[in-house]
Amino acid sequence: MVHSKGNLAQQLLRQPARLFMLALLPLSAWMLIDTPSILSAQQGQVLAIVILTLGLLVTNVLPGYMTALLFFLAAILLEVGTPAEIFSGFYSAAFWLIIAGMVIGMAIKSTGLGDRVAALLGKHLEHSYAWLIGGLMLTCTLLGFLMPSSMGRAVMMIPIGLALAERCGFEPGSRGRTGITLAVAFGCHMPTFAILPANIPNVVLIGAAETIYDLHFSYTHYLLLHFPVLGALKAVLIAWLIMRLFPDQPKVKTNGLTGDRCDADQLRGQKKLGIVLLVTLGFWITDSLHGISPAWVGLAATCFLLLPGIGLVDSKRFSAGMDMTLLLFIAGVLGLGRLVASSGLGSVLAMQMEHWLPLEQGADFINFVSLSLMSVVAALGVTLPGVPAVLTPMAADLAAQTGWSVETVLMTQVLGFSTILFPYQSGPLLVSMQLAKEPLGHLLRVTVPLTLLTLLVLMPLDYLWWLAVGELGQ
């Protein structure tokens, strides 16, 4: 009886999602039959695909991998892009970094290194739930100063976080385990938008600004401008939301989970894996010197860990641990963003928003809010890395309308692409939850109130901080 009631509740919850998807069908059909004049026929088809794909991702009416397959099918049949654009997610750096993260996670678990690190962290954090969530947020945020890839940080920290959850007695499905997963996922990603080379959108912004305007951002200025509000304060806000939405208390389980006791083979494996991780981390930290993408560094570590007789992950564990549904889903999300950008749809929509914005010289607060919201809205369509690619070419025109410098206009993008409303916008958040086998719906419970708090609280505070440091009016 309880089981049938649970099924009925799930059906009732899914009914509004199905109705929402039915409402999107006429809108998509309209885009195909009567494309708006501001769009080309190809852009109208892309927009129709985007509306349905994002609707399926947001409502979760279908599994993520099924939505990705339908996206691939629709894009290929309608010929809205080349196969290289549609399937670009499969050869993107993020895709291969996810595979590297899976293999590293398998090695961390099989050698017991995750339990060992969890024991070290647990000694300092397991005293209370607040220390646990806050300590993980702080650890993951500080890691952003060392490792330039949020995806790399997430795939390295998720296995350690899960080992820590097990040590604290949080079983799968418990609020405590979910809270730890969310703390690691958000900590590795959200506050680090305020650290210049730490996330992909930051890097895209730097590259676009240098290419188009010959602007070179100062690491210290960027950090001073963004980290106090969008980094530190947002991290505190996220930790508070997690503790309020997923309250729990650690029940320390030290039997077999302290990481202090292991056999000789495990100890050798931990030492070998530690060396591999240190070398990998060293290449990640110095990527600006050697120019090798973090993804290919991770792939090299993966190949070593999979070598028969030398590596730490055998073929059986590799076959069992590779989640193809996750990989298909991620490839679909990445391909969707690439298609929106390559078709020019994102640029058209951004230019329309520019005409609608109440920009005026001297109205600094209105300009600040308008440009930040423009970036937030753009991120809904082109995902986070696409925001600087789409909006940066418009910065000179926006600077003329506001009376600000081009660099100041570009800096407003950070508040936008660091605001995540729906999980599909962020690859690292999706990967973190999938690696931990936690429902994606838990992300929405945090991202929705966090977005509201960002717009109502952090945005005005950020404006006041910009005034205090003398950024506006330059």
Number of C-alpha atoms within 10 A of each C-alpha: 6 7 8 9 10 11 12 12 12 11 11 11 11 15 13 13 17 17 10 15 20 13 11 17 14 12 14 20 15 15 20 19 11 10 19 13 8 12 16 15 17 18 24 25 24 26 24 22 25 21 18 20 21 21 20 22 21 19 16 16 18 13 13 23 20 17 23 26 15 16 21 19 13 17 24 15 9 12 14 21 19 13 13 13 20 26 21 20 24 18 13 14 16 23 21 20 23 26 19 25 28 22 27 26 22 23 26 27 17 16 22 23 25 27 27 22 18 26 23 15 18 22 10 12 21 23 15 15 20 19 14 27 27 22 21 26 26 20 17 23 27 16 19 25 14 16 24 26 25 28 30 23 26 28 27 23 26 26 28 26 26 25 28 31 29 22 25 27 18 24 14 15 11 14 18 26 26 26 26 25 29 29 28 31 30 26 33 36 26 24 29 31 27 26 23 25 24 26 25 19 23 22 16 18 25 20 17 18 22 13 11 12 15 11 14 12 15 10 11 10 13 15 17 16 19 24 20 16 22 26 20 17 13 20 23 16 14 24 25 15 18 22 20 11 14 19 15 18 16 21 16 18 15 14 9 11 20 21 19 13 13 16 7 9 10 15 15 13 19 22 14 17 21 14 12 18 17 12 14 18 20 14 20 24 19 15 17 12 8 9 10 13 17 25 23 15 19 26 21 14 21 24 14 15 23 18 13 12 9 11 17 24 27 16 12 8 14 15 10 9 15 14 14 10 14 17 19 19 24 26 24 27 24 28 26 29 24 22 26 25 21 17 19 16 22 24 21 17 16 20 13 11 18 18 9 11 15 15 23 14 14 13 12 18 14 16 23 22 20 19 26 24 22 21 26 25 20 25 28 20 23 25 27 28 23 24 29 29 20 24 24 22 16 18 21 17 13 22 18 15 15 22 20 21 17 21 19 17 25 23 18 21 25 23 24 25 28 26 27 24 21 20 20 22 24 23 23 27 26 21 24 27 22 15 21 19 13 18 12 19 14 16 20 15 14 21 20 16 14 21 18 13 14 24 19 11 12 20 20 15 15 20 18 14 18 18 14 11 11 11 17 19 14 10
